[in-house]
Amino acid sequence: MGLPVGRVAELAGVTVRTLHHYDEIGLLTPSGRSAAGYRRYSDADLDRLQRVLVYRELGFPLETIAAIVDEPSGDPVGHLEHQRELLHERIERLRRMVASVEHVLEAKKMGEALTPEEKLEVFGGFREPEGYAEQAAARWGGTPEWQWAQENAEPRTKEDWAEAERVRRDWVERLLALLDTGAAPDSEAAMDLAEEHRRMLGAFMGECGYEMHRNVTALYVTEPVQLGFLVREPDQRPGLAEFIRDAVVANSARAE
């Protein structure tokens, strides 16, 4: 006799109205009727419903689903294999989306330790570019350094940020003073400043190895926005980014 529409709806997780609609448009017409004229669904009907619901979940419009499941040469096993492939692709897309959202959440949590008013007080007129936190999370969220920072970093107070800003300003002042002397990037003084900078980054990252340090400072040359976090635009000079990068390379060679 087959299953009644209410039971099929319960098993499939859809409404009776949905099954009635599928019947009305010819997408899923039950094979039988009871003596009283009520819909009855056979095993073959349930197989068709399963295929319909999978394609529906994948976002196909009903018209396209009808064409797929009504294909004369349609092979049930082939249909299932195709659906499995599509589902795996969707799972992978969703996995990437979840990872991206998690990275953005981490970046937001890191960036919201201060109120806008406190940020203005601590950092003056400096503001990170719109969307930078999300871009940084997407770019570095998979690195061990980022993961360590998320798992181990303690919330920073306004005083903590103020001290970090004081350290940054002091470092930049000494860097600019060294540049005025005409020192070379591979001088002892320049390499010492580079080592200080590596340790400054390590305070936020948990550990900043020499390879990571070289990678970060290489971006100062190719992406000015990165340099701006360390040396504010009014203090920047021609060749400054290259000097920092080269001092870091020299310091790495000295250490390694």
HELIX and SHEET records of a PDB file:
HELIX    1   1 VAL A    5  ALA A   12  1                                   8    
HELIX    2   2 VAL A   16  GLU A   24  1                                   9    
HELIX    3   3 ASP A   43  GLU A   57  1                                  15    
HELIX    4   4 LEU A   62  VAL A   69  1                                   8    
HELIX    5   5 PRO A   76  GLY A  111  1                                  36    
HELIX    6   6 PRO A  116  PHE A  123  1                                   8    
HELIX    7   7 TYR A  132  TRP A  140  1                                   9    
HELIX    8   8 PRO A  144  ASN A  152  1                                   9    
HELIX    9   9 LYS A  158  ASP A  180  1                                  23    
HELIX   10  10 GLU A  188  MET A  205  1                                  18    
HELIX   11  11 TYR A  210  THR A  222  1                                  13    
HELIX   12  12 PRO A  224  LEU A  230  1                                   7    
HELIX   13  13 GLU A  233  ASP A  235  5                                   3    
HELIX   14  14 LEU A  240  ALA A  255  1                                  16    
SHEET    1   A 3 LEU A   3  PRO A   4  0                                        
SHEET    2   A 3 ARG A  39  TYR A  41 -1                                        
SHEET    3   A 3 GLY A  32  ARG A  33 -1                                        
END                                                                             
